[in-house]
Amino acid sequence: MRIGLARDASLAERAGRAQYIASFVASNVPKGLEFVECPPNGLDASCDAFIIMNCKGFSDAELAYLTTHKYVKYEMDWWINEEPQSKWRKTIIENAEAVYFNSPLHMKRYLWLYNLHPKASY
């Protein structure tokens, strides 16, 4: 099974916590899965599903594509209204198969702050 790792930047491109976590996920691929890097302007249509990490650099067309496929969302930061692509926040969170947060407090506050109702969250 091919899993697309959709993220704004790699650890080499931008050394931050989100990129470190995404790199850790990508380097610990379970047997039977193949992770495929899917940066902005580089989505791979052969992927069976996606993990969406930070996605503020993706275009409307790319985010529309991602949200019509199976995916999970790993939410690492706040996504305030003034930030790029925040108009996609509700669609991405509420249509994900599951949303993963950094902590129970992050999850509780994020969902309350933006009035979101995901299918499943952890």
N, C-alpha and C positions, 0 to 999 in steps of 0.2 A: 504494500500500500504506500502510495506517495503522499506525503504531507507537506504542504507548502508553508514555509515560515515567513509570513508577511510582517515585515518590520521596516521602520524608517531608515535605520542605519545599523551597520554591523559594529562590533566592538572596535575593530580597526579604524572605522570611519569616525566614531564618536565614543570616547571612553566614558560611559555612564552606567548607572545601576541597571537600567532597562536593557541596555545592550549586553551587559555582563550576564544577566539572567537568561536572555535569549540565546547567547552563546553557550551557556551551560546546558540549556535544554537541547540545543542542536548537537552538542557533543555527546549526549547521553541517549542516543536513539535506541528504543527498544527493538529487539529482534523482530524481523518481519516488516519493519517500517523503514522508509527512506525519506529523510528530510531534504527538502529542496528550498534553497534561498529564493525568496520572492520579494525583492525590493520594489519601491515605486518604479513604475514603467517596466517591470520585469515579472509580472504574474505568469505562472506556468499553468497553462490550461490542462496539462496532463495530470495534475494533482487530483487525488480523490477527496481531499479535505484540506482545511487550512487551520493554522494557529495564527490568530491575529494578535500581534504584540502592539507596540506604538504604531499608529497608522495615520498620523496627522499629515504626512507628506504624500499620501496617496490621492489620486484624482477622484472626482465624483464617479466616473465610469468604472474605475478600479474598485472602489468601495461598493458600488452597486453589484459588480460581478462577484465580489467576495460574499456579500450577504445573500446571494442566491445559491450558494453552495454550502455544504456542511462545514462548520467551523466552530472552534472554541475561541474565546477571547481571554487573554491574560491582561488584566487591567492593572497598570503599575502606578499611574499618576492621577491627578485630578485633570479633568478635561473641561476647563472653564469655557464659557460661551465665546469669549474673545479669541480663543485659540483656533488654528486652522482645522477645518472639517468638523467642528463641534456639532454641526447640524446632523451629523451621522451618529452621534453618541447613542441616542435612544434606539435607533434601528439596529445598530451593531450589538448593543447589550441585550436587547429584548429578543433578538432572533438567534442568538448564539445557542448552540447545544448546551453549553455551560460557560460560566464566567468565573475566572479565578482571580482572587484578590491577594494582596500581600499579607493581610491579617484580617481577623474578624472585625476589628474596629474600622479599618479601611473600607471593608465591604458595607458595613452598616451605615457609615456616614455617606459614602458615595451613593448608595441606592436612595437614601433619604434626601440628600442634597439635590439630586437630579430627578427624583420621583420616578425611579425605574423599577421594573418588575421582570427580571430575567426568568427563564425557564428553570434554571438551576444555578446556584452560585456557591463558591467555596472560598 
